Amino acid sequence: MGQEQDDHTLMRAVAARDPSALKALYDRHAGLMFALCLRVLKDRSEAEDVLISVFWEVWDRSARYDAARGGPLSYLLGVTRSRAVDRLRALKRHGHAPPEAGTDPDKVMPPGRGPRPGDPAQAVEAREMAVRVRRALSELKPPERESVEMAFFDAMSHAQIAERIGAPLGTVKARIRNGLIHLREALRGTSDAGGGR
Amino acid sequence: MTCEQRRDQLLLYAVDALDADERAALEAHLRGGCLTCAASLAEARATLDHLPLSLDPVDPPPDLVRRLMETIASGDAERQKQADRARRRPDSAAWRRILKDWLQPLLAAVIASGLTYLIGVRLSTSSLRDHIQDMQHKIPRRFVLKGTGQSAAATANVTWDPAGSTWWVQVTGLPPAPPGKTFALWAVRDDGQRHLAARFNTSPRGEALLRAPVPLTDEISAAEVTEEPGSGPGPQRGPLRLQGKPPC
């Protein structure tokens, strides 16, 4: 597998049962996917487990990826969040609640290097997108940002968020709605998260 | 409510933050094929898709990729073995289909007919229906547990005998538990209580066959396999290795 193959080419190779293509996707995107698992689960062991499950699912059900619905990175991150939330809910059912929302999930773990360069143009686009998303989030009002992040990363219902922060239910729904509206406006015109066609 | 008004509501729907009633109403509208709202939902999901990009990447442990590629290789090998077995014994797969699609309903019909003959015309229609349902509850059913995490390649086929309150379980693709540990098969009731059905370990080839008594099988909503310390029933606390749901 050449280093400059883009993610779409790698996904097609995965569908053709090429394990080196899966490894290349892992090398490029596992850092961000692992960070997402950690953010949701706040437990390194559980996050490792889910990360393996996600790549296994990408391999085993490669036919499910539809380039028309979004780019590869968007697909990978979507599957990652879904499986992490599934695991979070299973852990709660088993009485293994994760640390409180808002706890720094990284603890003493060092940050990653970022995705390894594959397609150089794709790497530049990914960095620019990350900067843009962080800026858009930083421009939200803190209560809106808090509610959006608790809903998305902690998979909390608006009722649970309202109870956690001690705010009325209607206030929480308004904060989530307004926060996402502002994000939508700030990110309008960007390509999808994975540079889909 | 107009589709323009729904545009903001779809943002809440995309992040699963709607009340049950609101969600049901919106889903009914989407099922109606509204293209405007479908496009708005796609836009909402695209907005949410960007959120993970705000995170700083964190390197997984260096051995994780090795564990992943081993899982891929063992899963593919297991799938190939199953395909080879199916090719060598096509008749067994055909017989299983015949049993499921024909013989089980035929057996139920024969038993019902026999009951009708023995009891005679005094048996009412509703009583006959009750007897058929009772017989159907005694016909074995099947479900599958699927592996999770590093055990993603593992599966367990469960044949459930309601009459005898027994699960017959065939496990494949699950490497043996580490020293001092065993696997525990749990039946999870509707009310969340867990029944320890069996403890077991797998062979070096990752296989196991076990028979597990499971009382009150009609109240079981899930089955799980976890990795536990080697002794003592204890509360369920080990890593989850397989999970699945019995048929309704």
Boltz contact constraints between the chains, C-beta under 6 A:
constraints:
  - contact:
      token1: [A, 19]
      token2: [B, 72]
      max_distance: 6.0
  - contact:
      token1: [A, 26]
      token2: [B, 65]
      max_distance: 6.0
  - contact:
      token1: [A, 30]
      token2: [B, 60]
      max_distance: 6.0
  - contact:
      token1: [A, 31]
      token2: [B, 57]
      max_distance: 6.0
  - contact:
      token1: [A, 31]
      token2: [B, 59]
      max_distance: 6.0
  - contact:
      token1: [A, 32]
      token2: [B, 57]
      max_distance: 6.0
  - contact:
      token1: [A, 34]
      token2: [B, 58]
      max_distance: 6.0
  - contact:
      token1: [A, 34]
      token2: [B, 60]
      max_distance: 6.0
  - contact:
      token1: [A, 35]
      token2: [B, 55]
      max_distance: 6.0
  - contact:
      token1: [A, 35]
      token2: [B, 57]
      max_distance: 6.0
  - contact:
      token1: [A, 35]
      token2: [B, 58]
      max_distance: 6.0
  - contact:
      token1: [A, 36]
      token2: [B, 52]
      max_distance: 6.0
  - contact:
      token1: [A, 38]
      token2: [B, 58]
      max_distance: 6.0
  - contact:
      token1: [A, 39]
      token2: [B, 55]
      max_distance: 6.0
  - contact:
      token1: [A, 48]
      token2: [B, 64]
      max_distance: 6.0
  - contact:
      token1: [A, 49]
      token2: [B, 149]
      max_distance: 6.0
  - contact:
      token1: [A, 52]
      token2: [B, 68]
      max_distance: 6.0
  - contact:
      token1: [A, 52]
      token2: [B, 149]
      max_distance: 6.0
  - contact:
      token1: [A, 52]
      token2: [B, 150]
      max_distance: 6.0
  - contact:
      token1: [A, 53]
      token2: [B, 148]
      max_distance: 6.0
  - contact:
      token1: [A, 53]
      token2: [B, 149]
      max_distance: 6.0
  - contact:
      token1: [A, 53]
      token2: [B, 152]
      max_distance: 6.0
  - contact:
      token1: [A, 55]
      token2: [B, 68]
      max_distance: 6.0
  - contact:
      token1: [A, 56]
      token2: [B, 71]
      max_distance: 6.0
  - contact:
      token1: [A, 56]
      token2: [B, 152]
      max_distance: 6.0
  - contact:
      token1: [A, 59]
      token2: [B, 72]
      max_distance: 6.0
  - contact:
      token1: [A, 74]
      token2: [B, 49]
      max_distance: 6.0
  - contact:
      token1: [A, 77]
      token2: [B, 52]
      max_distance: 6.0
  - contact:
      token1: [A, 109]
      token2: [B, 58]
      max_distance: 6.0
  - contact:
      token1: [A, 111]
      token2: [B, 56]
      max_distance: 6.0
  - contact:
      token1: [A, 112]
      token2: [B, 57]
      max_distance: 6.0
  - contact:
      token1: [A, 112]
      token2: [B, 58]
      max_distance: 6.0
  - contact:
      token1: [A, 112]
      token2: [B, 59]
      max_distance: 6.0
  - contact:
      token1: [A, 114]
      token2: [B, 57]
      max_distance: 6.0
  - contact:
      token1: [A, 129]
      token2: [B, 53]
      max_distance: 6.0
  - contact:
      token1: [A, 130]
      token2: [B, 53]
      max_distance: 6.0
  - contact:
      token1: [A, 133]
      token2: [B, 50]
      max_distance: 6.0
  - contact:
      token1: [A, 133]
      token2: [B, 53]
      max_distance: 6.0
  - contact:
      token1: [A, 133]
      token2: [B, 54]
      max_distance: 6.0
  - contact:
      token1: [A, 134]
      token2: [B, 54]
      max_distance: 6.0
  - contact:
      token1: [A, 137]
      token2: [B, 54]
      max_distance: 6.0
  - contact:
      token1: [A, 151]
      token2: [B, 15]
      max_distance: 6.0
  - contact:
      token1: [A, 151]
      token2: [B, 17]
      max_distance: 6.0
  - contact:
      token1: [A, 152]
      token2: [B, 15]
      max_distance: 6.0
  - contact:
      token1: [A, 152]
      token2: [B, 51]
      max_distance: 6.0
  - contact:
      token1: [A, 158]
      token2: [B, 17]
      max_distance: 6.0
  - contact:
      token1: [A, 176]
      token2: [B, 17]
      max_distance: 6.0
  - contact:
      token1: [A, 177]
      token2: [B, 8]
      max_distance: 6.0
  - contact:
      token1: [A, 177]
      token2: [B, 11]
      max_distance: 6.0
  - contact:
      token1: [A, 177]
      token2: [B, 12]
      max_distance: 6.0
  - contact:
      token1: [A, 180]
      token2: [B, 11]
      max_distance: 6.0
  - contact:
      token1: [A, 183]
      token2: [B, 47]
      max_distance: 6.0
  - contact:
      token1: [A, 184]
      token2: [B, 47]
      max_distance: 6.0
  - contact:
      token1: [A, 187]
      token2: [B, 50]
      max_distance: 6.0
  - contact:
      token1: [A, 192]
      token2: [B, 46]
      max_distance: 6.0
  - contact:
      token1: [A, 193]
      token2: [B, 49]
      max_distance: 6.0
  - contact:
      token1: [A, 193]
      token2: [B, 50]
      max_distance: 6.0
  - contact:
      token1: [A, 193]
      token2: [B, 53]
      max_distance: 6.0
